[in-house]
Amino acid sequence: MTVQPRELRDAFGRFATGVTVVTCRNDEGMPHGATVNAFTAVSLEPALCQVTLTRRSKACGYLEGTPFGEVEHVAVTDDDPLLFFAGAFRELGARETGQHWGGSLDCPDAGWFDATTTFTPLRPRAA
């Protein structure tokens, strides 16, 4: 059974991702920016990050041969982060204090994992 592209896109879209703007320079030294949601910090020393782009994007052509574009400058603001979720840009809601995600077994209410904890491997369901 093959997943249809629209169904897959809708499923992937349910995962909120951060959005940032990265810039590089073209062959003439002119700046070029791209809005991306596939951004990963790689290391602090050397200052490296990884940005995933489609091969058809202009920025991808400018970054040819640089699998880890080196960070030369950063600009950070106190603005709220921007997210992309369900096909639209979103903002974070107000921060709730004293709350935790109850869906995790590793929480204060359910008990923390310790050295005596054992885990039972998941088994596939019978057909």
N, C-alpha and C positions, 0 to 999 in steps of 0.2 A: 504494500500500500504506500503510495507516494503522497506526501503532504503538499497541498496546493499552495502556491506562492502567497496568495492573499491570506490564507489561514496562518502560514508561518510568519508573515509580516505582522499580523495582529498579535500573535503569541509573543514574538520578540518585542513588540511595542509595549507590552505589559511590564517590561523591566525598565524602571526609571534609570536614566543615565545622565551624568553631568555633561554640560556643554561648555566648551571653551573655544577661544580663538587662538590659533597658532599662526605665526608668520615666518616667512623665509624670504630669500632674495632670489630673483630670477637671474638669468645669465648676464644681464646688463646691470645687476646690482640694485634693481628696483624692488621695493618690498611687495610681497603678495601675502594675503591672509586667507585663511580657511576656517570656517566654523566646523568643529569636530566634536563627536561624542565618543570616539574611540581613542582615548588618551591614557597612557600608562606611564607612571614614574618608573624609571629603570634603576638609576643610581644617583647618589649625591656627589660622588667623587669617582670618576668624572661626572659632571652634570649632564645626565642623559635622560631623554624621554622617548617614548615610541608613540607615533601617531599612525593610525590606520586610515588610509585613503583609497579610493577607487583608482584604478590605473588610468582612468579617463580624466581625472581632475588635473587642473593646471599645476597645483602644488606638488602632486606626485611627480610630474615631469621635472620640476625644479629640484626635487630631492633625490633624483636618480643616483644610485650608488651610495646612499647614506641610510642604511637600515635603522640607525638610531640617531634622528636629527639632533646635534649637541646644543645644549641650552646656553645661549650667550647673554640673554637678558630676560627678566621677568617683570611684569607689572601686576601688582595685586591691589585690589580695592576692598573697601569694607561693604560693598554691595552684597545683597543676598545672592546665593548661588542660583544659577539657571539650570533647570532640568528639562529633559525631553521625555515625555511619557504619553503613550496612547496617541501618537501622531501629532502632538502639540507641545509647545514650550510651556513650562509650568514654573511656579515659584514654590518654595518651601512654606509650609504653614508655621504658625508660632511654635516655638520650642516648648515642649512640655517637660517640666522637671519632675523628678521622682517617679517617672514612668519607665518601664522596660518592656521589651517585647515578650509577651507570655508564651509565644510559640516556640521558644527555645527551652530545652531542658537544662541548659546551663544558665540559670537565672536564680536570683536570691530566693524566690518563692518555691522553686522546684528542687533546689539543692545544687551545689557546685560539683563538678567532676573532681575526684581526688584520686590518689594513687590506688585505692582499693576498687575503683569502678571497673566493671567488666562490661564489654559490649557484645551483644549477640549479633552475628552477621545477618543481613537481610537475605531471605531466600526467595527465589522466584515463586510466584503463585502457581498453583496447579492449573492446567488448562481445562 
